């Protein structure tokens, strides 16, 4: 199978050998620099020196093929994820036949769409056949309708029902993330019986650290860890050694809250039950980790107003569209700030120094406000903000901004005095700085908390909304004070 | 033990009943709103209705005590983490005797210091006695030297040696995160023997999904999953059923890379070996998840120039000190931007409209640059940037900024024309916008990548460095063009 496949790949590759060399270098660079497999991860059977030397002496394409075949599927997916579009497709064509299904599960959404688009209907069909119901449910919304439909027809009715039910759940719920594979035992079995049943299987589902114990009515009554099976005498009964304190989830539970429970209780797997206590699925730590990672990176992007769907190889045009939305909002708010300054053009005409000093106020205001936003976003994502301690937080941020405001205000005043020798101008910029910094703290607190209350992502565009406010208000405070006291 | 403890707590609490009510409300709110235990996590043995009703009818302090005692230690730690200082101490005093050690392991560094400071030397001693060598190593650098020393003397020589070795490793390495608890078996044992040995223990270390197989010389030769023990007949030998492809780490490996390996290969635990292949420790997924979480939240804070050590209840003064460093840098860069404007004060005096328009250029430049920064930080933290694809990325970002720059430049030009009816002014702002946005893309790419190359955290202050550059350069480009073409 492997050999036949290699032969076919050879034919495709010979034509594009130069481009291939580039891909090889890239894969090699990845392996060496990023310690993808041989660095951090030492496979005791394949010492890294052999591999590297083999690379130097053999032919390029044989190399690439060998190298790709030696990679763990998850590494293959990573290589595909970070390669530029052309190289990505070249590697993908070589590996999709054997590992296509698993790779689709590992790559990001935008790359998945790329890969799927490159396949002929037959190839896609073959790739999807490598996936079971659980896997299909996970990526179903990204697949072409017809391909999914034709794959659905070949599923068992159980799997089909599972897939249909999974698709009902919202992306941020436990139901969306759970899997159907799990091992259940009855509470009245002996450990001996359990052990015999297990030995009759060839494998257990991934991340099985515990079996789920159900009673005659199919309700979840406990959990039996593999450890407990091994640690107790075989003649004990399941109900004697099982744990009845269970961390369990409902399918409609929020995925973020479930992820926190996994972190907090150090879970590897946990049962999902319906409202009546009937076991319907299983949530595992690998899925939870992926979810957490996605959420965390989304925050960094969200603050700056970039959608998480953009990947490194989205075309310039797609990326521009992705970012344009927030940029247009930003342009609009910048126009408002500009009009605020316009209100005071007489004052500026009399004292041009104001034009040079006003961006200092706006810049410091924006950046202190961003510090507050960042702290609140972290606190929200760690579940640390409640209605009670919000008041405490407001008091504290105002205290912090008062201290920073006085310090920065004094320095700005001093700077202005050194340049313009006007004590009243110094006083105006100092006070404007203090007020703007305090305002920035309040806005920095309010923006993410209000977004969260409005059931929006608290990070989304928060940085842009904040600087819009601090710019306009900073100019207004500074130029307003200047008009009152300097004219 | 439990009852005696409750009696003592009662005495302390009666005096401060009003403050206590507040704490109870807070804890209750947490439980209800955040679904801390009873929401997401259903303990089948204690239906939530009972608990809530019990709360309504019983006395406050008995309530708090009952409630605290029902919480999982990790939840207790969370409650302590998010309570305002006074309440935090009150809850801590009630629970430190029983759960103090575990709580210290779960809370953030700054809270840990708070908690430790509140304890008398004897109390601290008792608390530290609840921790073993692994745990102590994890928090050793945060403990008072004398307390650590006196605890060290009561450790076994093995544990002491472990602790000493762990302290040598840098915080971002596998060695720092690894634990010493693990189960090893010899490759020539039968599964029956392994099972007997396991049954002679009362428990296995947390997150034991596999045993580590060593040969006569103590070298790691394979891994034996608990599943494999259960799935195979007892007369098989370990070397027949073990896996010899092992994902293993060296203690000096980078923790971030190891975390990526855990995500990618869906690991629960993995062996740590020294250069000679001898097994020296074990890394588990719970520690890795905590590490990932910390890194992710640090990015959000780092971009805004806030140190991760600041917590919600740091005093205003501490917080101000924490943020002042970047703010002073920011003030300095704002002064530079101000001097750039100062260079053009003659031009502004002739055409005050420039003062009103110039912040538009700077604001849009800063925000588009931040979008690039956010994308690059995500890509760096996902290990997606290599020297080869960096070039591709530069090309793409320049493409994106060209599209956005032309769009934004046109809109800004139109806006200026509507207000000031001066086609030359419109052209100047449009071109300045385009150039500033393109510059922002290049700086947004360069800042995190250069920070990373300089072995600094790529997120740290990147947003502040970026806006400093885009402000100064944005003003320079706009006012410079205006001076050339409008005077």
Interface residues (C-beta under 8 A of the other chain):
Chain A: X22 X25 X26 X29 X30 X33 X34 X35 X39 X40 X41 X42 X43 X44 X45 X72 X74 X75 X78 X81 X82 X83 X84 X195 X198 X199 X201 X202 X203 X204 X206 X207 X208 X209 X220 X221 X222 X226 X227 X229 X230 X231 X232 X233 X244 X245 X246 X247 X248 X249 X250 X253 X254 X257 X258 X261 X262 X263 X264 X265 X266 X268 X273 X277 X285 X286 X289 X290 X292 X293 X296 X297 X299 X300 X301 X303 X304 X305 X306 X310 X312 X313 X315 X316 X317 X319 X320 X323 X324 X326 X327 X328 X330 X331 X333 X334 X335 X337 X338 X339 X341 X342 X345 X348 X349 X352 X353 X354 X355 X356 X357 X358 X359 X360 X362 X363 X364 X366 X367 X368 X370 X371 X373 X374 X375 X377 X378 X379 X381 X382 X383 X384 X385 X386 X387 X388 X389 X392 X393 X396 X399 X400 X402 X403 X404 X407 X408 X411 X412 X415 X419 X459 X463 X464 X467 X468 X471 X475
Chain B: X22 X25 X26 X29 X30 X33 X34 X35 X39 X40 X41 X42 X43 X44 X45 X72 X74 X75 X78 X81 X82 X83 X84 X195 X198 X199 X201 X202 X203 X204 X206 X207 X208 X209 X220 X221 X222 X226 X227 X229 X230 X231 X232 X233 X244 X245 X246 X247 X248 X249 X250 X253 X254 X257 X258 X260 X261 X262 X263 X264 X265 X266 X268 X273 X277 X285 X286 X289 X290 X292 X293 X296 X297 X299 X300 X301 X303 X304 X305 X306 X310 X312 X313 X315 X316 X317 X319 X320 X323 X324 X326 X327 X328 X330 X331 X333 X334 X335 X337 X338 X339 X341 X342 X345 X348 X349 X352 X353 X354 X355 X356 X357 X358 X359 X360 X362 X363 X364 X366 X367 X368 X370 X371 X373 X374 X375 X377 X378 X379 X381 X382 X383 X384 X385 X386 X387 X388 X389 X392 X393 X396 X399 X400 X402 X403 X404 X407 X408 X411 X412 X415 X419 X459 X463 X464 X467 X468 X471 X475
